[in-house]
């Protein structure tokens, strides 16, 4: 059990590194990766603003890479690590790609589909179940997101104040 906990922490740190790539682009800092047989086969970070594509969530990018790597849309025996609870679109992709295990750090009270708003992982109407581990490196990942949004609000406030003083 302790080995699994340490393994989850290791991969969540790697997902946090992916989130850093999004942060460098001023994207919401969410990172994800797919692991198969101890190897990272898919990596992703949010690119919605950069790509102007609403489907370029970290999870979606990592899932696409993993499927390409394996040459199959069925990602059996894989684990998806993500720094924030997946939304409905991403949980749909997780279920449809048959990923058996999801590990995420922080809940998303506005859009989470693994318990916050919906819980697709426990919905018996789907033909696939996802084992979920929640809270791995939760504090670090939450602070990363909170810091991003704190800075974004400060920039918006500064821009607003600048606009008011120049009028």
C-alpha positions as CSV (number, residue, x, y, z in Angstrom):
1,X,0.0,0.0,0.0
2,X,2.8,2.4,0.9
3,X,4.5,1.7,-2.5
4,X,1.3,2.6,-4.3
5,X,1.0,5.9,-2.3
6,X,4.5,6.8,-3.1
7,X,4.1,5.9,-6.8
8,X,0.9,8.1,-6.9
9,X,2.9,11.0,-5.4
10,X,5.7,10.5,-7.9
11,X,3.4,10.6,-10.9
12,X,1.3,13.5,-9.5
13,X,4.5,15.5,-9.2
14,X,5.1,14.8,-12.9
15,X,1.5,16.0,-13.6
16,X,2.2,19.1,-11.6
17,X,5.2,19.7,-13.9
18,X,2.8,19.6,-16.8
19,X,0.6,22.1,-15.1
20,X,3.7,24.4,-14.9
21,X,3.9,24.3,-18.7
22,X,0.3,25.6,-18.9
23,X,1.1,28.3,-16.3
24,X,4.1,29.5,-18.5
25,X,1.5,30.0,-21.3
26,X,-0.9,31.8,-18.9
27,X,-3.3,28.9,-19.2
28,X,-5.1,27.5,-16.2
29,X,-2.4,25.3,-14.7
30,X,-3.8,21.8,-14.9
31,X,-1.6,18.9,-15.9
32,X,-2.3,15.2,-16.6
33,X,-0.5,12.1,-17.6
34,X,-1.3,8.5,-18.5
35,X,0.8,5.7,-17.1
36,X,1.0,2.2,-18.5
37,X,3.3,-0.4,-17.0
38,X,5.3,2.1,-15.1
39,X,5.9,4.3,-18.2
40,X,4.4,7.7,-18.9
41,X,2.7,7.2,-22.3
42,X,0.7,10.4,-22.5
43,X,1.2,13.9,-21.2
44,X,-1.0,17.0,-21.3
45,X,-1.6,20.4,-20.0
46,X,-4.4,22.9,-20.6
47,X,-4.2,24.6,-23.9
48,X,-7.8,26.1,-24.3
49,X,-6.7,29.7,-24.6
50,X,-3.7,29.0,-26.7
51,X,-5.5,26.7,-29.1
52,X,-8.9,28.3,-28.9
53,X,-10.2,24.7,-28.7
54,X,-12.5,23.9,-25.8
55,X,-11.5,20.2,-25.9
56,X,-7.8,20.8,-25.2
57,X,-8.0,20.0,-21.5
58,X,-5.0,18.4,-20.0
59,X,-6.7,15.0,-19.7
60,X,-7.9,15.0,-23.3
61,X,-4.4,15.7,-24.6
62,X,-2.9,13.0,-22.4
63,X,-5.5,10.4,-23.4
64,X,-5.0,11.1,-27.1
65,X,-1.2,10.7,-26.8
66,X,-1.7,7.5,-24.8
67,X,-4.1,6.0,-27.4
68,X,-1.7,6.9,-30.1
69,X,1.2,5.4,-28.2
70,X,-0.7,2.1,-27.7
71,X,-2.3,2.1,-31.1
72,X,-5.7,1.6,-29.4
73,X,-8.5,3.7,-28.0
74,X,-8.8,1.1,-25.2
75,X,-6.5,2.3,-22.5
76,X,-6.8,-0.8,-20.4
77,X,-4.3,-1.2,-17.5
78,X,-3.6,2.5,-17.6
79,X,-3.8,5.1,-14.8
80,X,-4.6,8.7,-15.4
81,X,-3.1,11.3,-13.1
82,X,-4.5,14.8,-13.1
83,X,-4.0,17.8,-10.8
84,X,-7.7,18.7,-10.8
85,X,-10.9,16.7,-10.7
86,X,-12.0,16.0,-14.3
87,X,-15.0,17.7,-15.8
88,X,-17.9,15.9,-17.5
89,X,-16.2,15.9,-20.9
90,X,-13.0,14.5,-19.5
91,X,-14.8,11.9,-17.4
92,X,-16.7,10.9,-20.5
93,X,-13.4,10.3,-22.3
94,X,-11.9,8.4,-19.3
95,X,-14.9,6.1,-19.3
96,X,-15.1,5.7,-23.1
97,X,-11.3,4.9,-23.3
98,X,-11.8,2.3,-20.6
99,X,-9.2,3.8,-18.2
100,X,-9.5,1.7,-15.1
101,X,-7.9,4.0,-12.6
102,X,-8.0,7.8,-12.0
103,X,-5.9,9.6,-9.5
104,X,-6.5,13.3,-8.9
105,X,-5.3,15.9,-6.5
106,X,-8.0,18.6,-5.9
107,X,-11.8,18.7,-6.2
108,X,-13.4,21.1,-8.7
109,X,-16.5,22.4,-7.0
110,X,-17.6,24.3,-10.2
111,X,-17.2,21.5,-12.8
112,X,-16.0,18.3,-11.2
113,X,-17.6,15.1,-12.4
114,X,-16.1,12.7,-9.9
115,X,-18.1,13.7,-6.9
116,X,-18.3,17.5,-6.8
117,X,-21.2,18.1,-9.2
118,X,-21.7,14.6,-10.7
119,X,-20.0,11.3,-10.0
120,X,-19.6,9.5,-13.3
121,X,-17.2,7.0,-11.7
122,X,-20.1,5.5,-9.7
123,X,-22.9,5.7,-12.2
124,X,-24.2,2.2,-12.9
125,X,-25.6,3.2,-16.2
126,X,-22.2,3.3,-17.8
127,X,-20.7,0.0,-18.9
128,X,-17.3,0.8,-17.4
129,X,-16.3,1.7,-13.8
130,X,-13.3,3.8,-12.8
131,X,-11.5,3.3,-9.5
132,X,-10.7,6.7,-8.1
133,X,-8.0,7.9,-5.7
134,X,-8.5,11.5,-4.6
135,X,-6.3,14.0,-2.7
136,X,-2.8,13.0,-3.8
137,X,-0.7,16.1,-3.3
138,X,-3.9,18.0,-2.9
139,X,-2.3,21.0,-1.0
140,X,0.4,21.6,-3.6
141,X,-2.0,21.3,-6.6
142,X,-4.6,23.5,-4.9
143,X,-2.1,26.2,-4.1
144,X,-0.8,26.2,-7.7
145,X,-4.4,26.8,-9.0
146,X,-5.2,29.3,-6.2
147,X,-2.0,31.3,-6.9
148,X,-2.9,31.4,-10.6
149,X,-6.4,32.8,-10.0
150,X,-5.1,35.2,-7.3
151,X,-2.6,36.6,-9.8
152,X,-5.3,36.7,-12.6
153,X,-7.6,38.7,-10.4
154,X,-4.8,41.1,-9.5
155,X,-4.0,41.6,-13.2
156,X,-7.6,42.3,-14.0
157,X,-8.0,44.7,-11.1
158,X,-4.8,46.5,-12.1
159,X,-6.0,46.7,-15.8
160,X,-9.3,48.1,-14.6
161,X,-7.7,50.7,-12.4
162,X,-5.4,51.7,-15.3
163,X,-8.4,52.1,-17.6
164,X,-10.2,54.2,-15.1
165,X,-7.3,56.6,-14.5
166,X,-6.6,57.0,-18.3
167,X,-10.2,58.0,-19.0
